[in-house]
């Protein structure tokens, strides 16, 4: 059933099932200097990996490993190269990502990898939540793999990353923006997810013209992605998004919008979709930019 669902997506091989991972655990634990696969867990909660993870999985921390410690930006080529070498990821390795929060952070990590042109990637459908719901094996044993000779490309943000000026141009050109936050955040009633501290920006609301399509609309209760027919109905039929138009997704800090970016790009086959990782934390703090706030 799950594998049949995958074949309907625009990119049928971008996802793997929890069963496929369970059946191939030995492939993730190879001591080769250029292994076929590595399994990567990336979470919001930094304690989760240590409390138990899929056997053979390595951790990539989205804050410590992927972000520059000084500049509000991601790491550059040299740091990315050293990271992958140290994690046992070789030049021909396919990386399978999974994580907590319905794969928000693993989608984010996958997106950052692609800034460097690393496209040998897959996502485990459902992430940690589905693996745990199925009562599958977890371990606290942290693997150590041989250092590789991986050589990174220069980072190229342009194809999949949007910046503030890109967003302002998008507004002027009446091109589609997708706000994937909660309806309360979109309406300007909150600055953060309901239940979280109400912080992060000086102003609430949304970017003018943005459609409200919460990331969760694309996910089932077990964290897996909905079938392509339901995604098509949601994004194309109900919200009039077009595959050939430049589209930008955003949320609060870029992690939820990475999930929606993944859906649009890989599951529905949108040709030009970018993630605005500055998102509302940047935009809601800018001076003089246009904002729509229905709550005021």
C-alpha positions, 0 to 999 in steps of 0.5 A: 500500500505504502510503496504504491502511494510512492509511485504516484508522486512526481518523484517516486523514489524520493521517499522510503518507507519505515519497512524499507528502512527496517529491512535494510538496516545492515546497509546503513551500518557499512564501514566502507569509506564510500558506503551506499547509504547512511541514515541521518536523524535530525530533530528539533529536540536535541535529547531525542537521538541520545534517548534512542534512535534507529540502529546505525543512524547518525545525528546531524544537529540542525543548529550545531552542524548546519548553521554558522556559529556567528553569521545568521546563515548556513555553513560554507563549503569547507564546513559542510565537507568536513561535516560529511567526511566526519559522519562517514558520508562518501561521494556516492552515498545516498543519505536517508533522513528522518526526524521528529515533528513530522520530519520538519527538521529532517526536511530542513536538513535535506534542504540545506544539503541541496544548497550544496548540490547534494541530491543523493537524498531520500526521506523516510515517510512518517519520520520518528513518529511513525517508526515509534507508532509501529513499535520498531527497534531503537538503540542508544548505541552511537555508531562511529564510521570511517572518515571519507574523502567527500568533496563538497560543491560550493553552496548555491542558494539561488535555485531553492532559497529565497531572501527578503528582496526576493520576497518583496519582488514576489509581492510586486509581481503578484507571484504565489507565496505559501504561508505554512504556519498555523491559522492563528499565526497567519491571522496575526493573532499569534507570533508563534505556534499555539502553545509556544511562547508568543515571541519571535517578531515585533509584528504579526500577520502575513506577507501580502497575497500569501495563501494560508496552507498549513504544513499539517494539511499535507500530513497524516496523523502518523506523520506520513505524507497524504496521497498525491490526489489529496495533495493535488486537491489541496494545493492546486485545486483549492489554492490555485497554485501552478506548477510552472510559476515561481513559488515561495514557501515560508513559516516562522524560521524555515523548518515547517516551510521546508516540509511544504517545499518538499511536498511541492517540489518532490511530491507534486513536481513544482518546477520552481519552488524556493524556501524563505528560511528568514521567514516571519522571524525576519519579515515580521521584524523588518521596518516599513515592509507591507504586512496584512494583519486581519486581527487588527 
